[in-house]
């Protein structure tokens, strides 16, 4: 159930109180800003990372034993948050988007890939190591079709990165050299034919498996001044969604043309694709569902203020687009997302 916030004629104005100063910003859109009043489910598990299962029924959480001597995989019911299983993990690492693979912690020079099958006698099976890097690996992504792994690593100097494509046998396929630091996650399109590389000044779309650059996406703000690209992800097979400090935009992957722009609450620091129409914007003032078809914005309920040294949250969205989880060391909040158009 959503309620409509009061707004002035033709404008949606939100006021945020931050310490002792008041900041006002305008959310533009054809519909009024609304609030999803459903409360999240809170789970008291310290989360180092997590991902929803391929069928969206469970949330896999990487955590540690009370003594801190073991890495554990906690399996939660996506609706109730109840823990239904727990497994000892061989390593501390990162999940693939479908929770079927695990790669050892980035920052190594030869990360190891493991297969996950919780129904088998050997839930975690070592597959292969990715070798031949000049420097440390900063980020890893698995393609949705299960054929490739993409890695971003340092090659020469602190501001240069190399994106490499690997087969699921650990064989190097191709490489793309970024023109500046690749400091954000890599992301594949849904058909696995396009890879988006996030750099400090722009986002690059490259084709898979050749790894040739298709287009570059620098972003300008309304005043014409350069507004740093915070990140970008494929929205679908033909469009890319990017975000800056104050807007979310859709671009054509083929020619880089911006086809849609939606203003979001100030200090947008991350955006996650829910489906072809909607994305989730994480801002300093809260989390918002942005419908890119009509530019409407729905604010999710606020959660209790985290402890001072809790660190920034990690996020997970279920493949069916019905759940969203915010993961912190102090606990987990699982939200039920409204269906598109609701």
Rosetta blueprint (number, residue, H / E / L):
1 X L
2 X E
3 X E
4 X E
5 X L
6 X L
7 X L
8 X L
9 X L
10 X L
11 X L
12 X L
13 X E
14 X E
15 X E
16 X E
17 X E
18 X E
19 X L
20 X L
21 X E
22 X E
23 X E
24 X E
25 X E
26 X E
27 X L
28 X L
29 X L
30 X L
31 X L
32 X L
33 X L
34 X E
35 X E
36 X E
37 X L
38 X L
39 X L
40 X L
41 X E
42 X E
43 X E
44 X L
45 X L
46 X L
47 X L
48 X L
49 X E
50 X E
51 X E
52 X E
53 X L
54 X L
55 X L
56 X L
57 X L
58 X E
59 X E
60 X E
61 X E
62 X E
63 X E
64 X E
65 X L
66 X L
67 X L
68 X L
69 X L
70 X L
71 X E
72 X E
73 X E
74 X E
75 X E
76 X E
77 X E
78 X L
79 X L
80 X L
81 X L
82 X L
83 X E
84 X E
85 X E
86 X E
87 X E
88 X E
89 X E
90 X L
91 X L
92 X L
93 X E
94 X E
95 X E
96 X L
97 X L
98 X L
99 X L
100 X L
101 X E
102 X E
103 X E
104 X E
105 X L
106 X L
107 X L
108 X L
109 X L
110 X L
111 X L
112 X E
113 X E
114 X E
115 X E
116 X E
117 X L
118 X L
119 X L
120 X L
121 X L
122 X L
123 X L
124 X E
125 X E
126 X E
127 X E
128 X E
129 X E
130 X L
131 X L
132 X L
133 X L
134 X L
135 X L
136 X L
137 X E
138 X E
139 X E
140 X E
141 X E
142 X E
143 X L
144 X L
145 X L
146 X L
147 X L
148 X E
149 X E
150 X E
151 X E
152 X E
153 X E
154 X E
155 X L
156 X L
157 X L
158 X L
159 X L
160 X L
161 X E
162 X E
163 X E
164 X E
165 X E
166 X E
167 X E
168 X L
169 X L
170 X L
171 X L
172 X E
173 X E
174 X E
175 X E
176 X E
177 X E
178 X L
179 X L
180 X L
181 X L
182 X L
183 X L
184 X L
185 X L
186 X L
187 X E
188 X E
189 X L
190 X L
191 X L
192 X L
193 X L
194 X E
195 X E
196 X E
197 X E
198 X E
199 X L
200 X L
201 X L
202 X L
203 X E
204 X E
205 X E
206 X E
207 X E
208 X L
209 X L
210 X L
211 X L
212 X L
213 X E
214 X E
215 X E
216 X E
217 X E
218 X L
219 X L
220 X E
221 X L
222 X L
223 X L
224 X L
225 X L
226 X E
227 X L
228 X L
229 X L
230 X L
231 X E
232 X E
233 X E
234 X E
235 X L
236 X L
237 X L
238 X L
239 X E
240 X E
241 X E
242 X E
243 X E
244 X L
245 X L
246 X L
247 X E
248 X E
249 X E
250 X E
251 X E
252 X E
253 X L
254 X L
255 X L
256 X L
257 X L
258 X E
259 X E
260 X E
261 X E
262 X E
263 X E
264 X L
265 X L
266 X L
267 X L
268 X E
269 X E
270 X E
271 X E
272 X E
273 X E
274 X L
275 X L
276 X L
277 X L
278 X E
279 X E
280 X E
281 X E
282 X E
283 X E
284 X L
285 X L
286 X E
287 X E
288 X E
289 X E
290 X E
291 X E
292 X L
293 X L
294 X L
295 X L
296 X E
297 X E
298 X E
299 X E
300 X L
301 X L
302 X L
303 X L
304 X L
305 X L
306 X L
307 X L
308 X L
309 X L
310 X L
311 X L
312 X L
313 X L
314 X E
315 X E
316 X E
317 X E
318 X L
319 X L
320 X L
321 X L
322 X L
323 X E
324 X E
325 X E
326 X E
327 X E
328 X E
329 X L
330 X L
331 X E
332 X E
333 X E
334 X E
335 X E
336 X E
337 X L
338 X L
339 X L
340 X L
341 X L
342 X L
